[in-house]
């Protein structure tokens, strides 16, 4: 894996938040991040390629497996971890873990890794895009089962915020795709800088609130180690579980790669945005982001490792077919 500047910038933002928890007075961070969130999903709508989306549509078995893993299996596995937390559903650490489990898959890194491993790219594009759309609704619905009525979560208010900050910009992007879609896809990397800058600012803002409120002072080192161990275990359970399911259903090697890579991914972008939209400037937002940040770094390292192994298998299989 080459140096990942985005991950490094996120951890730098946390360090700055630790030393300057009150933030920079000159920067209206809330306004900047609110506008940035709108642009993230506006460009997301612009960059959705209808042609590539249609190309992957028919591989329905793989789609079902990936979406069930992302939005059913993952949240249920985090529910099974509930007895490991003394305060149960009242534990901020468990809520943070459950929040991770309800998030959609990533878009860009899922597609890049599937491409690197020589998996089924059209299916990956379809599922990564579909997952992002489903997650806009699925994540707050899952959270509503355990947070409804709390001071930080009112489902109707959350839906209104989602409409204004996510759904309306997304629909505008889809409407204008005919005119600006090619431009957005051509300059995807440059537009991606806006996404990353917004996420870094959200991370900084979230951890600033948590540090200034001393929210981490109540979290012991052993609890953080336990959380990290659970996050690592979750990845391997889902990854190898998907492998077994794919073998049972008789998926091709390329479809198996796509299912394992897309089904295990969790989106830091969606996680950061959802924390901002759902919880606003709540004191524990930094803590809520902790599991997804650990998981995001882990998934990049492990999926890159498995991508190289799968690439060799696919190339070997193709060589054998050509010589047969």
Helices and strands as residue ranges (DSSP letters): H 5-19, H 29-47, H 50-55, H 60-68, I 69-73, H 74-80, G 82-84, G 88-90, H 92-102, H 108-116, H 121-147, H 155-162, I 163-167, H 168-186, H 188-212, G 215-218, H 221-248, H 253-264, H 268-279, H 285-323
